[in-house]
Amino acid sequence: VLDLSANQLTGEIPASLGELAGVRELNLSDNRLSGGIPWTLGEITSMAVLDLSFNRINGTIPGGLARLPLLKDLWVVFNDLQGRIP
């Protein structure tokens, strides 16, 4: 579990987070993150929970997240996302 919620983090979500092969839960909620969701998050095949809510993220949700075999909870509320949910 990697919980970085409510830390006033700013900037874009680092693409290098996709290298966290053993993470089952990634919580980046309640920060000031901006930019898009990196497609590399779709490479964390062990991830069951991804919480990106309450940030300033924009763009679309990468299609690779839909192919994560264990992902059961995806939280993206209170951002500026557009398009379809894959």
Steps between C-alpha positions, in 0.01 A plus 500: 500500500629845407291775660609854413159658555450846651863610465456811284697336218515711184599446138434206276472137608844352427497240224759308701225391742420238237816319610351418842436140409382375841259780595145382562361836614613843380337800666589846367172664599448844652811664358556764231618269225442621144556381146385168366493148639818329377437194284775326700259452791339237278821298536449433874327165455482438876293814565152447645425857616595830334378822663572822311200694630504863613784625281527716186559217254379555144480313172366148463528175692760279328357184346771290662331539838207295368733208436636476854392153611459579873372860487170515686487862623585805289431837660531806274228733632559874535749536217465647150492175302323468166394222269383148556592268782691211340 
